[in-house]
Amino acid sequence: MFNNRILLKLEEDGFITPDEKAKELIKELSEIKYLYALKVLFENLQSEFSSQVLANSLEALVD
C-alpha cells in the first residue's frame, strides 16, 4: 500500500477511508510532509474521493 508514515499513522488512528485521511491532511497543509502525504494519497489510483473532499482540498491548496 503506502510507504508514507503519516498515512500509516492516520490508519492507526482510525482514519480508514481516503476521504477521512484527506480531511485530516488538509488541516496541516502548512507542513510539507502533510502536503506530500496528500499528494501520495491523491496519486493512489485505488483511492476514491467525494466531490466535496476534492473541492475542499483544492480550496485549501489555493489558500
C-alpha atoms as an extended CHARMM CRD file, in Angstrom:
* protein
*
        63  EXT
         1         1  MET       CA              0.0000000000        0.0000000000        0.0000000000  PROA      1               0.0000000000
         2         2  PHE       CA              1.5030000000        3.3370000000        1.0190000000  PROA      2               0.0000000000
         3         3  ASN       CA              5.0410000000        3.7800000000        2.1470000000  PROA      3               0.0000000000
         4         4  ASN       CA              4.2500000000        7.0370000000        3.9310000000  PROA      4               0.0000000000
         5         5  ARG       CA              4.4610000000        7.2570000000        7.7320000000  PROA      5               0.0000000000
         6         6  ILE       CA              1.8050000000        9.9450000000        8.0060000000  PROA      6               0.0000000000
         7         7  LEU       CA             -0.7350000000        7.9240000000        6.0460000000  PROA      7               0.0000000000
         8         8  LEU       CA              0.0480000000        4.8190000000        8.0740000000  PROA      8               0.0000000000
         9         9  LYS       CA             -0.3530000000        6.8070000000       11.3070000000  PROA      9               0.0000000000
        10        10  LEU       CA             -3.7310000000        8.0900000000       10.1270000000  PROA      10              0.0000000000
        11        11  GLU       CA             -4.8660000000        4.5000000000        9.5830000000  PROA      11              0.0000000000
        12        12  GLU       CA             -3.6480000000        3.5340000000       13.0520000000  PROA      12              0.0000000000
        13        13  ASP       CA             -5.6450000000        6.4560000000       14.4520000000  PROA      13              0.0000000000
        14        14  GLY       CA             -8.8330000000        5.1720000000       12.7980000000  PROA      14              0.0000000000
        15        15  PHE       CA             -8.9160000000        7.2400000000        9.6120000000  PROA      15              0.0000000000
        16        16  ILE       CA             -9.6010000000        4.4610000000        7.1290000000  PROA      16              0.0000000000
        17        17  THR       CA            -11.2050000000        5.9630000000        4.0280000000  PROA      17              0.0000000000
        18        18  PRO       CA             -9.3770000000        8.2260000000        1.5920000000  PROA      18              0.0000000000
        19        19  ASP       CA            -11.9010000000       10.9860000000        2.3880000000  PROA      19              0.0000000000
        20        20  GLU       CA            -11.1590000000       10.7780000000        6.1190000000  PROA      20              0.0000000000
        21        21  LYS       CA             -7.4170000000       10.8620000000        5.5140000000  PROA      21              0.0000000000
        22        22  ALA       CA             -7.6520000000       13.7980000000        3.1130000000  PROA      22              0.0000000000
        23        23  LYS       CA             -9.7760000000       15.7970000000        5.5860000000  PROA      23              0.0000000000
        24        24  GLU       CA             -7.1480000000       15.3170000000        8.2790000000  PROA      24              0.0000000000
        25        25  LEU       CA             -4.2340000000       16.1210000000        5.9890000000  PROA      25              0.0000000000
        26        26  ILE       CA             -5.8820000000       19.3500000000        4.8180000000  PROA      26              0.0000000000
        27        27  LYS       CA             -5.7630000000       20.6100000000        8.4060000000  PROA      27              0.0000000000
        28        28  GLU       CA             -1.9410000000       20.5680000000        8.3630000000  PROA      28              0.0000000000
        29        29  LEU       CA             -1.0410000000       21.6870000000        4.8420000000  PROA      29              0.0000000000
        30        30  SER       CA              1.3570000000       24.3260000000        6.1270000000  PROA      30              0.0000000000
        31        31  GLU       CA              3.8260000000       21.4940000000        6.7350000000  PROA      31              0.0000000000
        32        32  ILE       CA              5.4630000000       19.9870000000        3.6480000000  PROA      32              0.0000000000
        33        33  LYS       CA              5.2330000000       16.4220000000        4.9650000000  PROA      33              0.0000000000
        34        34  TYR       CA              1.4260000000       16.6710000000        5.1080000000  PROA      34              0.0000000000
        35        35  LEU       CA              1.2650000000       18.1940000000        1.6480000000  PROA      35              0.0000000000
        36        36  TYR       CA              3.4020000000       15.3300000000        0.3560000000  PROA      36              0.0000000000
        37        37  ALA       CA              1.1770000000       12.7650000000        2.1130000000  PROA      37              0.0000000000
        38        38  LEU       CA             -1.8790000000       14.3390000000        0.4600000000  PROA      38              0.0000000000
        39        39  LYS       CA             -0.1140000000       14.1280000000       -2.9130000000  PROA      39              0.0000000000
        40        40  VAL       CA              0.6530000000       10.4350000000       -2.3380000000  PROA      40              0.0000000000
        41        41  LEU       CA             -2.9420000000        9.8070000000       -1.3020000000  PROA      41              0.0000000000
        42        42  PHE       CA             -4.3170000000       11.5090000000       -4.4290000000  PROA      42              0.0000000000
        43        43  GLU       CA             -1.8950000000        9.6260000000       -6.6950000000  PROA      43              0.0000000000
        44        44  ASN       CA             -3.1470000000        6.2490000000       -5.4790000000  PROA      44              0.0000000000
        45        45  LEU       CA             -5.4140000000        5.1160000000       -8.3090000000  PROA      45              0.0000000000
        46        46  GLN       CA             -7.3420000000        2.8450000000       -5.9340000000  PROA      46              0.0000000000
        47        47  SER       CA             -8.4790000000        5.8000000000       -3.8220000000  PROA      47              0.0000000000
        48        48  GLU       CA            -11.8700000000        7.3300000000       -4.5000000000  PROA      48              0.0000000000
        49        49  PHE       CA            -12.8150000000       10.7310000000       -3.1140000000  PROA      49              0.0000000000
        50        50  SER       CA            -16.1100000000       12.5170000000       -2.7100000000  PROA      50              0.0000000000
        51        51  SER       CA            -16.5680000000       15.6520000000       -4.7730000000  PROA      51              0.0000000000
        52        52  GLN       CA            -16.8020000000       17.6740000000       -1.5400000000  PROA      52              0.0000000000
        53        53  VAL       CA            -13.3980000000       16.4740000000       -0.3030000000  PROA      53              0.0000000000
        54        54  LEU       CA            -11.8490000000       17.2180000000       -3.6830000000  PROA      54              0.0000000000
        55        55  ALA       CA            -13.3180000000       20.7290000000       -3.6730000000  PROA      55              0.0000000000
        56        56  ASN       CA            -12.1820000000       21.3340000000       -0.0860000000  PROA      56              0.0000000000
        57        57  SER       CA             -8.6970000000       20.0980000000       -0.9520000000  PROA      57              0.0000000000
        58        58  LEU       CA             -8.4410000000       22.4600000000       -3.8920000000  PROA      58              0.0000000000
        59        59  GLU       CA             -9.6250000000       25.3750000000       -1.7670000000  PROA      59              0.0000000000
        60        60  ALA       CA             -7.0720000000       24.5410000000        0.9330000000  PROA      60              0.0000000000
        61        61  LEU       CA             -4.2840000000       24.3280000000       -1.6330000000  PROA      61              0.0000000000
        62        62  VAL       CA             -5.1880000000       27.7310000000       -3.0720000000  PROA      62              0.0000000000
        63        63  ASP       CA             -5.0770000000       29.4240000000        0.3400000000  PROA      63              0.0000000000
